[in-house]
Amino acid sequence: MINLPEIEKKILSFWQKKDIFKKSLDKKSPQGPSSAIATAGRDFVFYDGPPFATGTPHYGHIVASLMKDIIPRYQTMKGFHVERKWGWDCHGLPIENIVEEEMKVKSKKDIEQIGIDKFNETCRSKVLLYAKEWRQVIERLGRWVDMDNDYKTMDKDYMESIWWVFKQLWDEGLIYQGYKSMHICPRCETTLSQSEVTQGYKDVEDVSVTVKFKIKTQNSTNKNQVFDNSYILAWTTTPWTLIGNVALAVGEKIDYVLIRQNNQNYILAKNCLESVLGENKYEILSEFKGKELEGLEYEPLFDYYLTSPKGDRNWENFYTVQTADFVSTEDGTGVVHIAPAFGEEDMLLGQEKNLPFIQHVSMDGRIKDEAVDFAGLEVKPKKDPLLTDRKILDHLAKKDLVFKEFKYSHSYPHCWRCESPLLNYATSSWFVNVEKIKDQALKTSKSINWVPAHIKQGRFGKWLEGARDWSISRQRFWGSVMPIWQCVGADKGGSSPRYSSGHKLQINAEKGCGHMVVVGSVEELEKLSGQKVEDLHKHFVDKITFKCEKCDGQMQRIPDVLDCWFESGSMPYAQVHYPFENKQNFEKNFPAEFIAEGVDQTSCWFYYLHILANAIKKSQAFKNVIVNGIVLAEDGKKMSKKLQNYPDPMEIMDKYGADAVRYYLATSQVMKAENLNFTESEVDEVVKKVLLILVNVFSFYKMYASNTNIDANKFEYNANDFNNVLDKWILAKIESLKNQITKAYDSYDLVKASRPIAEFVNDLSTWYLRRSRERFKSEGSQDREQALKTTGYVFLELVKVMAPVMPFISDYIYQEIGRPKESVHLEDWPEVKENLIDQKVLDYMQTTRKLVEMALAKRAEAQIKVRQPLQELRIINYELSKEYLDLVRDEVNVKKVVCKKGTGDLAVELSLEISLELKQEGILRELIRTINQMRKKAGLTIADRIEIKYHTQDKLTQQVFIKFKNELLTQTLADKIEEAGEGLEKIKINGVEVGIQITSS
């Protein structure tokens, strides 16, 4: 048995020793007319989204790396220069969270006390924690990528290009500072973008409550309605926001009712009566439209903010009922509790109705001191998210203000890195004005080719259509800084400017004018400040100040860092330090021909690449994209190191080989943006049904070709020379395969490019080779030479088209066959020889195989082994020439095949009578098979001759040994057959005991 993993390791060593990857990069791109594959005169450019090295690579990374290896290998063989430069994602919360855990940091204040410089430098030291493990896996997978000259998002050059990108957006008027309701992570104390929020949804159990808001007695009469001793019922799923309540919202045209139940009066939407009250009895006192409730005052649930100094809030609209378009009766009571500090609709309504603004929670998610009963409590503690909600409800229940509460399950957003529950929170942030360029982005997206195609109008298209302005500022430390300097004046004491908790500069009114400067390069900052700039991280550049050109104030950098997706979206420019270097080459090769990542990146990397490219280049960033699905554990659960529910990738590759893993993944639905349950047994199946069959066929060919002067590289086809239909068929098959795979790769369909290989290998083995075995053994015949020439050519062409997906076995066979070049990966992609694709041969052979299948089914039904010859097979309603009938005859093991007309569809009839002569021939076949198996078990080759001794009491079997002695000698490569006494190995032949012994001559 061949050891595939060991062969792969030898091939890996060969690639490294001979520098094959580097040699493949020496190819120059075609200079002729443009083609559908890539534009002539350009390199074939693909962008590689950089991973974090904060953990070891998993199967999701392997899938992505596989896509990024297959297409570049193919395009390299097509003649294009394909640079493959590795990159590392270095900034953001993944690194910060690791350092926080190591330093036992619990809040941002702890980081500031430790020192931002110390914190950031520790982050820098942790960035490449698992880089060595990554290199081992990527190299073992067989991916060719330059990891020695990698780029890192924390490199000065990379960060400088990000500054340039930011300044382009600023100059285009696409950057602004706004105050909006956004999701924040209280643990990380930072805002998150729309796409980041979508990454962390979890199904959780939460509490919802219907709360009683008592209508003020002095305001009980409102527009002809009397509401003495009445309550408005409002429903909420976020009890912690009730402290920040300032109003209640109703639908202007919705029907509301005043009902009486248990001696109390309640107001709610008429359509919600059944869902809120259930089967409990009640009396409807009156009905009215929501408009009639507008302006109605109610008593606050909490009185913490009633004593605030006058002027801080709009007292006229405090704790009033307002009308709003977004109110519905689908859930709750038809009355919405309004807390403008904790929801977009609430905040917009607050601005429209001039409502008070109460933000009783800080950015760290803790309740402020004013709410004395709950001061310091986290509103959504990670360990027990309902803890504070329960305390607030207990407080309200004691005041008899809780009408009903219940638990329910729903999907709730969590931080994509630290997994803390997020809060909807009104705060300031810097934004990219996506709305301003959305129409253009939608227009350029139409020319992008997506695989699978439904992503274009589906996940990506819908996300792009619904895109909002992009929050890009983060109140964190380890990242690319926002290159905005603002005039803050100077304190009277000459100290540095101060920052509020919301990270807003506190400008000295006497000297600071608020003027802002966006710096687009290191050189620009050095000129402005007169200082040498060696590093662009926060703890360095925050110390760099310069004078305001508008006044005598001091220019200080605003404290925020950029969203890490801004870094990722800037990758095409930053990886080559554009525009400071490589300007001409970059502009010639932009946009990229190809990118590939997981389906989750439709709203992340794919999206941000597209938005920034449209903002600064008025173009899409990529032309073709393959989207993979998620790899799950075999039981369908998420792969987890804690649960150990998936096999280690390195162990799998060392056990089955990387080619088996590659082919398994490349042919699976994961390449079509669907989920895949990784199953080890299916990798094993690839080994058995594809790789080992291929190697066995090649070994058979090599065994006979080694004794000839056949050169597979000098194959020339002449119709007059090749008269065997099997040769014509397999040549048509290989050329059709080449055509099929080429078209699939050109359309970036990896599944269509990979799956046909297994079918072809099966055809090569089970039909071509098996039907050609005797031809290979017929020494000195022209037919043998034709079979060897054909097989050699087929293998040479097959390994070329296999090379992108199964690079190891392809190169192994290529070198064994007598290579014209150093490696198959330095070969040109094979051209399709259309003249070899004889469709009639393909059609006739397909029918021939179908007839064989039908006839063998008849044998099985009659329980007659195939090795037992039969007299005749009749083919009904189909005519075949002799060469195909001979194949049917040999495969079905009949003496004669005839074609005859009949009624109905194609059919076969089989003669089942077995004469004495036929029975003897059946025994002969069994003897030949048995002896050859004994040869194989003994480790003999075709060069080894044997002597056979036999003994049997069965007269019929004795007759076979005598009558068919010559056939036995020929078919078993024996020099002598003789009868012997007892003591031989006992074997059953057609139910008869026969003693047989073979010895080497």
Secondary structure, DSSP 8 states (H G I E B T S, - for coil): ---HHHHHHHHHHHHHHHTHHHHHTT-----SS--SSS-TTS---EE----B-SS---HHHHHHHHHHHHHHHHHHHTT-----EEEEB--SHHHHHHHHHHHT--SHHHHHHH-HHHHHHHHHHHTTTTHHHHHHHHHHHT---EEEEEEETTSHHHHHHHHHHHHHHHHTT-EEEEEEEEEEETTTTEE--HHHHHTTEEEEEEEEEEEEEEB-GGG-EETTEE-TTEEEEEEES-GGGGGG--EEEE-TTSEEEEEEETTEEEEEEGGGHHHHHTT---EEEEEEEGGGGTT-BB--S--TTTTS-TTSS-GGGTTEEEE-TT--SSSTTSEEEE-GGG-HHHHHHHHHHT------B-TTSBB-TTSTTTTT-BSS-SS-TTHHHHHHHHHHHHTT-EEEEEEEEEEEEB-TTT--B-EEEEEEEEEE-HHHHHHHHHHHHTT-EEESTHHHHTHHHHHHHT---EE-EES-SSS-B--EEEE----TT----EE-TTS-EE--TTT----EEE--SHHHHHHHH-S-----SHHHHTT--EE-SSSS-EEEE-S-EE-HHHHHHTHHHHTTTTTTSSHHHHHHT-SEEEEEEEGGGGGTHHHHHHHHHHHHTSS-SEEEEEEE--EE-TTSS---TTTT-S--HHHHHHHH-HHHHHHHHHTSGGGGT--EE--HHHHHHHIIIIIHHHHHHHHHHHHHHTTS---GGG----TTT---HHHHHHHHHHHHHHHHHHHHHHTT-HHHHHHHHHHHHHHIIIIIIHHHHHHHHSTT-HHHHHHHHHHHHHHHHHHHHHTTTSHHHHHHHHHHTT-SSS-GGGS------GGG--HHHHHHHHHHHHHHHHHHHHHHHHT--TTS-EEEEEEES----HHHHHHHHHHHTEEEEEEE--SSS-EEEE-----HHHHHHHHHHHHHHHHHHHHHHTT--TT--EEEEEEES-HHHHHHHHHTHHHHHHHHTEEEEEE--S-SEEEEETTEEEEEEEEE-
